[in-house]
């Protein structure tokens, strides 16, 4: 699989430390578990958008389907506060959609189409997050 970059190793170390911290704090009966789902979503988008990203169209479609499915799985299993989860999801999704749109369509990518797709995805995700809470 190759060597991990310094940034990826650092993000993995931060994620492990963060989840260990949340585990310890939640054992003390403090409610910090509301950040589990947003933290996992951020980690998924990091891997999907920066680490495992490829500009081949088939790969983009595959990663989009897998990434969105994982995000919905996480929101169904770990969601506690739908507003925080949705607010973390929105900027990552917008960046991912912008990046894939540029790679697939280049200069033909329209801003209106990007906005419509992002609004649709964010609305659907927000409704699912709200209903699962």
N, C-alpha and C positions, 0 to 999 in steps of 0.2 A: 504494500500500500504506500510505501514511501515514507519519508521523514515528515514529521509534523513541524510546522513553522513555529517560530517563537510566539507569535500572536495566538495561535491556536492552543498551544500548551498553556499560555497565560490565561486564556478564556476558560479552558477546561479546569485549571486550578482554581480560578475564581468561582466557577460554577460548583465545584465540589465543596469548596469552603462555604459558599452561600447555603447550599443544601444541608450541610452538616450543622451550620449555625441555626438554620430554621428547625432542624430536627431537635437540637438541644433546647431551643427556646420553646418549641411546642410541647416538649416533655415537661416543662415547668408550668404548663397550663396557661401560657400566654398565647394570644391569637395572632400569630404572624403567618399562619398557613394561607392567608388570603393572597400571598405573593408566590405560591407554588405554581399555579397555572400561568401567570404572566412570565415568571422566570423560565419555565419550560418552553413557552412560546418564543421568547427571545432567543433561547438556545437553538430551537429548531430553525428559526429564520436565519440565524448566523450560519448554521451548517448548509442550509438550502441556498442562501444568497451569496455567501462569500467563499466558503470552504469547498463545497462540492458542486460548484456552479460550472456549467459547460454551455457553450454558445450553439451547440447543435440543436436544431429544432425538436427532434425526437426526444433528446435529453431534457430540454426545457419542458415539454409536455409531461414527461414522466415525473420530473421533480415537482412540477406544479400539482399534479394529482396526488402524489405521495405527501407533499408538504401540507396541502390543504386538508387531506384526510387525517394526518397526524394532528394538526391544529384542532380539528373538530373532535377528534378522540380525546385530546387533552381537555378541551372545554367541557366535554360531557363527564369525564371522570374526576377532574380536579377543580372545577369551577366553584368558587365561593362568593366572589364579588364580581358580578358581570361587568360593571362599569370599569373597574381597573383592568380586567382582562381584555375588554374591547378596546380600551384606550392604548394598551400595549400592542394589540394586534394591528390597529389601523396604520401607524407609520411604517411598520415592517412590511405590511402588505402593499402599501403604496410604493415603497422603494422596490420591492420585488417585481411588482407589475410594471413599473417604469423601466426597470433593467431588462426584463424579458421582452417588453414591447420594443425597446430600442434594438435589442439583438435580433429579434425576429423580423421586424418591419423596417428598421433603420429610420430614414427620414420620413417615411410614410406614416409613422405612428402618430395618430392624431391625439391631441390633448383631450378633446371631448370624449373620445372613445375610452381613453384611460380613466377619466373622471367617472364615466358611467359604469365601467367595470368595477372600479374601486368602491363606488357608492353601493353598488349591488352586493358585492362580497362583504363589505363592512356591515350593511344592513342585515344580511342573512346571518352573519356571524353574531352580531349583537342580539338578534332575536333568539337564536339558539342558546347563546350564553344566558340570556334573561330567563328563558324557559327552563334551563337546566339548574338554575340557582335554587 
